[in-house]
Amino acid sequence: MEFLKNRKIAILIAVVVAVLATLFGVHRSLSRLSGDIESMFYDGVYLDDEGFTQPGIDSQISRHAAATLDLASVLVNYPELKDSAEEVMQLRRVLLDAKSIGDKSLAFWAMSRYVNSLTQAAAGVDLTERDMEVVSVHSRTISGAEGFINGAAYNQRVSERWNEQSALARLIGMFTPVRAPEMF
C-alpha cells in the first residue's frame, strides 16, 4: 500500500476513476435518451405545433399488416395470383417477427412493394364483384397506412432529439457502446 501514498499514483487513480465515471454516466444518459426516442415509434410523437400526439408508426404497421392478410387471403384463391399472394403472406410474417425498428422498416417496405404489385396484378384478373370490393377496401387501408407512415414525424423527431445532445456528450458517447435510436 506504500505506492498509494505516492502523489502521482493517487492523481492517476483519481483521473482514471473520473474518466470511467464520466463514460458510465454519459453511456447511461444516452442509452436512456435512445430508449425514450424509440418509444415514440410505438407510443406516438407529440406534435407541439398541433398540440396532439400523432399515433405511432407501429399502429399503422399493424393496420397495414391486417389489411394485407385479408387482401392476400382473398387473392390466394385465384390461380394466377396464388404465388404472389403466398409471397405477400410470407413477407407479412417476416414483418411481424421483426424485433428492431430497422428490421421492421426493411420488412415493411419489402412487403409493401409486393402488396402493391399483387394489387396491380389483381386488376388484370377477372375477380368476383365481392372480391373486387374486398381488394378496393383493403387497398385504401393499405394506401392510407403507407401515406401516414411516409408523413410520420418519427424520423424527423429522432434526428432532432438525438442531435440536441451537446457535442461533448456525443463525443464521449463515441467511446461507449451507445446505440443511436433507429430510424424507420
N, C-alpha and C positions, 0 to 999 in steps of 0.2 A: 504494500500500500504506500510505500515511500514515493512511488512515481506520481501518485495523485497530489502530492504536496508540491510538485514541480508546477510552476505558474503556466508554462507553455502547454503542458499536457492538460491542465484544467481549462484553459481557454479553448483548446482544440476540442475537448469533450463538450464544452458549452456550445460551441459553434455547431458541432455535429448534431447535438440534441435540438438546437434551434432550427436547423435546416430540416431535419426529419419531422419535427412538429409542424413546421410550415407546409411541407409537402403533404403530410397527412391531412391537415386542416383544409388545404386547397382541394385535395382529392375528394374529401367528404362533401365539401360545398358544391363543387362542380358535378359530382355524381348525383347529389340531391336535386340540383337545378336540372340536369339532364332528365331525371325521372319525372320532375314536375312538368317539364315541357312536353315530354312524350305522353303524359296523361291526357293532354289536350286532344290527342288523336282519338282517344276513347270517350272522353267526357265532353269535349267540345271546346271551342275557343270563344272567350268573351270578347265581343267587339265593342270597344269603348265608344266609338262614334255612334253606333246604333243603339247601344245600351241593352244588348241581349247576348245570350250565349248561342253561337252558331253550333248546331249539332256536330258531334264528332264524325270523322270520316268513317270510323268503324261501323257506325249505324247505317251509313249509306252502302257500305260494302255488304252488310247483311241483307239490305233490301235488294241490292243487285243480285246477290247470290240466290236469294229465294226466287226472284223472278226468272233468273237463268235456269234454275232447276225446273220450274214449271214449264218454261218455254221448251227446254230440251226434252222433257218428259213427253210432251205432245209430239214434237217433231221426230223423235226416235222411231215413231210408228210408221214413218214414210221411208221406204227402202232407199230412195235416193238421198235421204238426209240422215240416215241411221248412223253412219260412221262419224259424221261431223257432230251430231248430237251427242254421241257417246264420248267424243273427244272433249266437248264442252263440259260434260258432266265430270270427266276426269280432271280437267283443269279447275273446275269448281272445288273438287275435293282437295286439290293441292292448295288452293287459296284458303280453304277452311282449316287446313292443317298447318298453315304458315304460322310461325311463332313471333317473328320480329316484324317491325313495321316495314323494313326494307324488303323482307321476303314477301310480305303481304302486297306490297306495291308491285313487285315483279310479277307475282302470280295474278294479281288483279288485272293488270294491263294486258297480260298474255291471254287471260280468259276473255277479257273484253273484246279483243281483236277477233277471237274465234266466234264469240257470240254474234258480233256484227256480221261476220262472214256467213254464219248459219242463217241469220235473219234475211240477209240478201239472197241466199240460195233458196230459202223458203218462198220468196216472192216469185220464183220461177217454177214452183211446183203447184199442182192442182190440189189445194187444200180444201177441206170441207169448210163451210161457212163458219161453223163453230170454232174450228181450229184457226181460221184466219182472224177471228175476233180475239182468241187467246194470244196469238202472236202479236196482234196490234196492241193489246193492253200491256202485255209484258215488255214489249219493245219500248213503249212510252215510259214505263217504270225504269227500265234499264237506262234509257237515254237521260231521264231525269236524274238518276243517281250519278251517272257519269258527268253530267253537267255540273251538279253540285260539287262533286269531288274536284273537278277541274278548277272551280272557282273558290274552293275552300281556303280559308285564311290560315290553315295549319302550317304549311311550308313557310309562308312569309313570317308567321309568328315564331317558328323555330329559329329562323335566321336572326330575327330581331332580338329575341331574348338571349340567344347564345352569344351574339355579338355585343350585347350590352355589358358583358363582363370586361373588367379592366384588362388592358394589355398585359399587365403584370400577372394577373390571375391566369390568363390564357398561356402566358409564357411558362409559368410554374407548372401549369397543368400538362404541358408537353412532357414533363419529366415524371408524370404519374400515369397509370393506366386508365385514365378517364376516357370514357366513350362519349363522343358528342351525340346529341339526340338525332334520331334517324328521321330523314325526310321521307315523304310519301311520294 
